[in-house]
Amino acid sequence: MTQIENIENVARRLRGLREALDLTEREIAENCGTDVETYRRYESGNTDIPVSFIYTLAQKYGVEMPAILFGEDPRISSYFVTRHGKGYRVERTKAYSYQSLAFGFSHKAMNPFMVTVEPNDNPAITRNSHKGQEFNYVVEGEMQLHIGNNEIVLHEGDSIIFDSDIPHGMKAMGGKRVKFLAIII
């Protein structure tokens, strides 16, 4: 599935959820901390939808993130194994790919993802924020992480936990991709 198809599928699920909840675009936007025009772009399928927005939406309306991202509700409540290289994968943009490591486990207290960020010559870093906390552990490569006004460089084996209400964003360094474990709580 292409990046565009992924975005279109998530957009369809957003629209379906909103309609099932019998809410307006404005109500969803206000409840999730964005403006109605931005939300309309998300539902159109023509704009990438930040994971931070999906996380907020899932929290506000008691929906599992995998249901929005992958179109499948988690079903297992005792334990769930994700084998090496498996798990639902979504390419958010050309540079970002998220692999859910617990997509089949229901009623999660956290959402773990393996995130791959490809090198990019663009100096701008897109920032997102969402309720809760985020833990990142660098598995491969180097990552430049911006949290508020702070710039931190993390190397393989480094980790960080932070208040994810603070706008944050990252990019791969050294012309090589970076892979990191991200746990959103």
PyMOL commands that set and color helices and strands:
alter all, ss='L'
color gray80, all
select helices_A, chain A and resi 3-20+25-31+36-44+51-61+65-70
alter helices_A, ss='H'
color red, helices_A
select strands_A, chain A and resi 89-91+96-100+111-117+133-140+143-147+150-154+159-163+168-172+178-184
alter strands_A, ss='S'
color yellow, strands_A
deselect
rebuild
show_as cartoon
